[in-house]
Amino acid sequence: MTEEFVNKAAWLRARREPVVVDDAPNAELVQHEIRIKAAYTAINPLDAKLQVFDVLPVKLPAILGLEVTGTVVETKCPNFSVGDTVLASLDALTDSKYGGFQKYAIAQMGHIAKISDDTDLLKVVTSPVALFTTVYYFTEELHLDLPDLTDLEPEPTKGTLLIYSGSSATGTAAIQLAVQAGYKVVTTSSPRNADFVQALGAHVVIERTSDEYVVSALKAQGPYIAVYDNFGTVDTGSIIAEAIGKGTIITLVPYELPSKFSDVAVKFQATPNRHLSAAAKKFLIEDYLPLITKPGSTVFTFQPGQLLGGLDQVQAGLNEQLKGVSAKKLIIAPNQEE
């Protein structure tokens, strides 16, 4: 037990109630876990939805927060030592000890990467969930190739991917991974974020000026070898289904399509069941993440972030996220004094 670590967290006691900053226990580590002193935790759209909607089961009382950067202060994982600088994707839905909105969060092996001590932790905290999620879906569900790190600018000869909502964190990651792996990418964006998405390498950017226009434009660019919905609502799913006619939509948030789209399946996998293969883990954890987080690296563009403050700003951030945050992530510094 680590009594020297005085922990506090932003607790969600019940759905549709504000989070409350209060003391939090330091749970005992089990094998293959590390304890991280959180430097930064990003607020994800799912965090805000989990607070007010019954989109997924969550164990209450909960500490939300799905991704973190920081320093290892305790370890039961042979791959990590005290003092290591890391980033991690967290399984906050299953146990509060894994939540990122606390001073000391626990992460599990297979969802952690060791990075350079001089990495800009504020910059890179916007992408752990996006990258772990996208690599999982690309490899385990869509059976797509990952980039060859010896050739990150291949010709787009492997087929066309539809990546809906390109300015989201997962959209940002998916576009870059797909382009670097040799796929043609068609994506959507609001007009104000179109330049940002284009700069990520997307081959076709369809501006969302009207549902009718998007459906027509998506039809014109098909067929697609895979469809990845980063927004995850019935409305976006219906637009995609209208455009593709039949096939499968991979979504980040589960939903059911209207019955008229009976030839289109929607597939979602909850975080605890997203297990990367050994090859995918090696690519992401040992090779790609250390490469793109290295100071000065231009291999990957991270979604911009905006620092709000300490744990006392979590609820304000969740409120803003629920209203709609575009092409950036709001960030909390859990160890910043209020």
N, C-alpha and C positions, 0 to 999 in steps of 0.2 A: 504493500500500500504506500501511496506517496502523499503523506500528510503535508509535506512542505509545499505542495502546489495548492494554493487557495483558489478554488474554482468558482466561477459564477457563470450563469447562462441566461439566455432569454427563453423562458419556458412558455410553451403553448399548453395551457391546462385543459382547454376544451375548444372544439371547433367554434369558429365565429366569435371568439373572445380575443382581446388583445394579449400579446405576449407580455410576460412579467419578468423583469430581471431579478434573479434571486440566487442564493447559494446553490451549488450543484456538487454532487459527489464526484470523487475520482474513482471510478470503477476499477477493480483489479483487472490487469491485462491477462489475457489468455494467450496461448501459443499463436504466433504469427500476427500479433498486434503490436502497434506502437502508440505511444502517447505524444501528441504534437502540441507545443505551445503555439497557438494560432496567431500568426501575424495578420492575415487577412482571410475573410470568408466572403464569398460572393453570394448575392441574393439571386436565386433563379426564379423564373416564372412559376415553376412547380411549387416552390416554397409558398408563394402567395396564394396559389390555388388550394393547396393543402389546408391552409388556415381557414378558408371560408367555404370550400366545396368538398363534397365527398367523392373526389375523383379517384382516390386510392386509399386503401387501408393504411392507417398510421397508428402506432402504439402511443396512447396518451397516458400521462403527460409526456409531451414530446419536446425535443430540442431540434429544430429544423436547421437547415444549412447543409448543403450537399457537396461543397468543395472548399478546400482550404489550402493555404500555404503557410509554412512555419518551420519550426525547429524541433527535432526529436529530443524529448526530455526523458523518455523511458522506453525500453524496447524489450520485446520477447520475440523478435524476428531476427534471424541471423543475417539478413541482408542489410540491416540498418543499425547504426550506432548512435548513441547519445551525441548530440551536436550536429548531426546531419541536417542539411536543408532539404526540405521535401515539399512536394505538392501531392494532394490526394483527392480522390473522389470518394464521398462518404455515403454510407447506407443509413441515413438518418431516419428512414421510415420504420425500421425494425427495432431500434433501441436508442434511447436518448443519449447513451454514451458515445454514439457515432455522429451526433449532431455537430454542425460547424459553428453554431451561434453560442459558443462557450469558450472560455479562455483556454481550456485544455481538452482537445478532442481526441478520440481514439480512431485509428484507421486500421484497415485489414490488409495484409499482404495480398498482392495482386491488383490493388487499387492505389498503390503508392509509387512514386518515382523519386529517386534521389536526384537533386539538381545542384548546379553550381552555387557555392556560397554567396557569390556576388550577383546572382540573378535578381532582377527587379520583381520582387514577390507581389507587388501591387498589380503590375502589368499582367503576370501570367496566371493569376488566380481566376481569371474569367473563363478559362478553357478546360480544366481537368474533367468536369462532367461531360462536356461536349465531345472531347476526344475519346474518353473511355467508352461513352455511349456509341459514338459513330463507328469506332473500330469494331465494337461488338456487333452492331447491326450489319456493317459491311461484310465482315468475315463469317459470322455465324448464321445470319438470317438471309442475306442477299448473295453470299458467296462471291463477293467482289475481290479483286486484287487490292493489296496495299501498295503504296509507293515503293519503288526501287530507289534506295537512297543514293545509288550511284548515277541515277538519271532522273532528276526531279522535273524535267521539262520535256516529257515525251509527247509525241503526236497523239491526238485524241482518236484512237483507232479501235477502242474496245467496246463501243456502243454508247448510247445516250442515257444519262441519268436525269430524272426530274428531282430537284432538291427544292421543295416548296419553302418559302420564307428564308431567303438567303442571308439576311442581315442578323438573324438570331445567332446565338453562340454556337448551337449545333449546326446551323446552316453555314456559318463561317468556317467551321472545322470541316464539314462534309464537302463543301465546294473545293477547298484546298487539297484535301486528301484525294478526292476523285480526280481532279485535274492532274495532280502529281502522279497518279497511278495510270493515267492514259485514257480517261473517259471524257466524253463530251458532256458538259454540264449545262442544263437548262434550269434556271431558277426564277423566282419571283421576288419583287421588292416594291416597297412604296417608292414613289418618284423621288423623295428626298434622300433615300438611301441607295439609289440605283448606282451612283458613281462608286460608292464604297464596295458594293457587291461586285461590280464590274472589275474593280482593281484586285479582287481576290482571285480572279482568273476565270470566272464563269464565261462560257462562250455565248450564251444567250440570256439576257436579263429582261424579263417581262414585267413591266410596271403595272401595279395593281390599280388601274384607273376605274375599272368596273368589273363585276363578276363575268358579264357576258364577254368582254374583251379578253379576259384572262383565259376563259374556257376555249375560246376560238384560237388564241395564240398558242396555248398548250397543245391543242389538237394538231396544229400545223407543224409543231416541232417533233411530234412523236414518230414512231413508237418508242417506248422507253423500256430499257432492260431492267430498271428498278425505279421505285418511287419512294421518296423519303419526305414525310410531312413533319416539318419542324415546328409547326404552329399547334397542331393537334386539337382541332375543334370539328364539330359536325359540319360547320359552314365550310371550312377549308377542305375537309374530306369530300364534301359534296361537289365542290368545284373540281377537285382532282378526278373524282369518279366520273363526272360528266365528260371530262376531257379524255380519259383513257378508255372508257367503255367497259373494259374488263381487266382483271389483274389483281394485284395485291398492293396495298398501301402500308408502308411501315410508318407508324406514328409514335411520337414521344409521350402522348397522353391518350389513354383509351377512349374510344367513342364508337357509337353504332350508327351506321349510315341508314338513311331512309330505305324502305323496302324496295323502292324502284331501282336501286343500285345492287341488285342481287348478284350480279356477275363480278362485283368488286369486293374483295376481302380486306379487312383491316386487321393488321397484326401489331401487337404490343407485347413487350416482355418487361416485367417488373424488375427493378434494380437488383434484388437479391438473386435473381435467376440469370443475370447477365455474366456468364463466365467466359473469359477469353481463353482461346487455345494457347498452348505453349508458344507457338510461333507468333501469334498476335501479341502476347505479353512481351516477348522479346523485342518485337518491333517497336511497340509503344513505350514500354517502361525503360528498356535498356538503351534503345537507339534513338527513337524519334523525339521523345520528350527532353532528354538531355541536350539534343541537338538544337531544338527550336527555342529552348529557354536560355541557351548560352548568350551572355551579353554580346550584342552586336549582330546576332544571327538575323538573317532576312528570309529564312526558309518558310516562316509561318507568320501570318498577320493575326495578332490576338484581337478579339473584340475589345473595344475601349471600355474602361471602367471609371466609375465616379465614387470616390471615397466619401461616405456620409459621416462617419465617426465611430464611436464605440457601441457597446451592446445596447445602450439607451436609445440608439437610432434604428434598431432592428424593425420596430413596428412602423415607424415612419417610412422606412424603405419598403416594407411589405405593402403598405398602403399605396405608395407611388407605383410599385411594380404592378399591382392589380389594376390600376388605372391605365397602365400601358407605358412601357419603357422601350424605346426603339434604338436598335443598333448600339447598345451599351449595356453594361451591367452595373448595378449598384453594389457597393462594397462596404463591409463592416470590418473594423479593426478591433477584435474582441478584447485585446489586452490594453487598449487605449483607455486612459482614465476618463471618467465621465466629467 
